[in-house]
């Protein structure tokens, strides 16, 4: 949130580290599931893509963030 509120972009390395943490947190653990993971993932992506998002329309921002939300291809 600090990157978004300050208006400065996070680095790609920061984004990748945060997404890896979210991937680990999203793994099923018994009957526990964190329903906020997808929303937090969108915030992480927005923080890293902030300069490009500033010049985009809301629809473009949503579309671009959806590309990052796709599962990694193996």
ZIPE-V281305 format. One record per run of one state. SS is the DSSP state (@ for helix, = for strand, . for the rest). FROM is the first residue (numbers start at 1). LEN is the number of residues. Records with the same first field share a line. If there is no record, write none. Layout:
# ZIPE-V281305
SS->FROM-LEN + FROM-LEN
This chain:
# ZIPE-V281305
.->1-1 + 7-5 + 27-2 + 30-2 + 33-4 + 49-1 + 55-3 + 70-5
@->2-5 + 12-15 + 37-12 + 50-5 + 58-12
=->29-1 + 32-1
